C-alpha cells in the first residue's frame, strides 16, 4: 500500500492550545518508519499551512476562527482528493477534530466522481454533532460530523462543495460517552448509528464492533476518524479533551486489528494528540501503535 501522510497542525477548533503539535509528535514517534517495516511505501506530504491564533481575531463567538478553519479545510480537501486520485491511501494527522471537515470533503469529492458510497466510522468520546445553533462553546472541533452530514453553518457545510458529504445512515459512532443535548437530538432525527461505552461494557468490544461494521456493509469506501480521546486517559493522557471511562489498551487495538482483517478501511485520520498534556510522548507513541495495527501489525 502507498500511504501518504498529511499533517494538519491546527488547534483553532479546540478550547485549549497544544494539539497543533500533534502531527509532529506522531512523526517523532516514528510513524513513517514503523509503517515501512510492515512493507508499505510511505510518502510524507508535509503539513497544510495554518495561521496561528495570535495572528487572527474571533469574529463570531459561535464559530471561533471560522475563516481560517474554512481555508485550511478547503486546502486539506483538495490534497486528500489528489492523493486518492493518484491511488494513494490518505493518513491525515491532526490537529483538532475540525480538520475532519476537510478530510471528509475530499473523500466525498473522490467518491462522487467514482459513484462510490462513503461511510464513516467515528471513534471518539464525543459526538462532534453540534452546530452553531447548539454549541455550548463555539469551538468548531465539536461540529465536524454535523457539518459532514450537512447540518450547521453554510460556510462549513459548503467546504469542498455544497452537497452533503455523507449520508447520516452511513455514519457509525463508537466509544461515545459524552454528548450535548443538541447532539442527542440530531442523532435521533438523522438516524446516525451509535455504540456507546455502555454498550461496550455490557457486550464486549468484539460484539459491538461486529455490529458497527455490519451497519457499514453497504459502503464502498470507509473512512476511519480516530480521536485519541476515545481512549481512556490512563492509557492516552495527552489529548485535547480527555474523558474518563474510555477504551482500554486492548479494546483500542482490537478495533484497528479488526479493521485491517476486514479489509474495509480506505482512509484514516488520527486527531487531538496534545503533547503539552502528555508524558514523554506516551499518547503519540500509542497512536502510532494503533496505526500500525490498522495497517497489518499482528501479535503473531
Buried (B, 14 or more C-beta within 10 A) or exposed (E): EEBBBBBBBBBBBBBEBBBBBBBBBBBBBBBBEBBEEBEBEBBBBEBBEBBEBEEEEEEEEBBBBBBBBBBBBBBBBBBBBBBBEEEBBBBBBBBBBBBBBBBBBBBBBBBBEEEBBBBBBBBBBBBBBBBBEBBEBBBBBBBBBBBBBBBBBEBBBBBBEEEBBBBBBBBBBBBBBBBBEBBEEBBEEBEBBBBBBEBBEEEEBEEBBEBBBEBBEEBEBBBBBBBBBBBBBEBBBBBBBBBEEBBBBEBBBBBBBBBBEEEBBBBBBBBBBBBBBBEEBBBBBBBBBBBBBBBBBEEE
